[in-house]
């Protein structure tokens, strides 16, 4: 409703001013409208509140079907349903697996999950 030219509306300093979360939602929508075979989302939900993030992540699951999607996130709830999770520490992959597999191990992922869940 605030985008006079729809998804083509220029956003930023000299155009329509949006909050960080609004910018993220528009950017995600623009990516999926292009329908690329590979999508990279780097902290795509970092400026969203928890409820909006849940809605967006749910939509991303559907939109990511039949395409390669790489999600970079510090908020583990964003990637907990991923087919494959790579855990990095100081620039190196230190763990890999599905959410349930990583939680079974006494791991960096487990420690981070517990910290974020409390």
SVG drawing of the C-alpha trace seen along z (x, -y; Angstrom):
<svg xmlns="http://www.w3.org/2000/svg" viewBox="-2 -12 40 49">
<polyline fill="none" stroke="black" stroke-width="0.4" points="0.0,0.0 3.0,-2.3 4.6,-1.4 3.1,-3.7 4.8,-1.7 4.4,1.7 7.6,3.8 9.2,1.4 9.1,-1.5 12.5,-2.9 13.2,-2.6 15.9,-4.4 17.3,-7.8 15.7,-9.6 12.6,-7.6 10.0,-5.9 11.4,-5.5 10.8,-2.0 11.8,-0.5 14.6,2.2 12.0,5.0 10.0,3.5 13.1,3.3 13.9,6.9 10.3,8.0 10.4,6.1 13.9,7.4 12.8,11.0 9.7,10.5 11.7,9.1 14.1,12.0 11.3,14.6 9.5,12.6 12.6,13.0 12.4,16.8 16.1,17.6 17.3,21.3 19.6,20.4 18.8,18.0 21.2,16.7 19.6,15.1 22.1,13.4 20.5,12.5 17.3,12.0 15.1,11.9 17.4,10.1 15.4,6.9 12.0,8.6 10.2,9.3 9.7,12.9 6.1,13.2 6.9,11.7 10.0,13.8 7.9,17.0 5.6,16.0 8.4,15.1 10.4,18.3 7.2,20.3 6.7,18.6 10.4,19.1 10.1,22.8 7.4,22.9 9.1,20.6 12.4,22.4 10.9,25.7 12.6,27.0 15.5,24.5 18.8,24.3 18.5,21.9 21.5,20.9 20.4,19.2 23.0,17.5 21.7,16.8 22.7,16.3 19.1,16.9 19.0,20.7 15.2,20.9 15.5,19.5 17.4,22.6 16.1,25.3 13.9,26.8 16.7,26.8 17.7,30.0 21.3,29.4 22.9,27.1 26.6,26.1 27.9,24.6 30.8,22.3 33.2,21.1 36.0,18.6 35.5,19.1 35.6,22.9 32.8,25.5 32.9,27.3 29.6,29.3 27.1,30.4 23.8,32.2 20.1,31.8 18.7,29.9 17.7,33.1 21.1,34.7 23.0,31.6 20.9,31.4 21.7,35.0 25.4,34.3 27.1,32.2 28.0,29.5 28.4,25.8 25.1,25.9 23.4,27.5 24.9,24.8 23.8,22.0 20.3,23.5 19.9,23.8 21.2,20.2 18.7,18.8 15.8,20.9 16.1,19.6"/>
</svg>
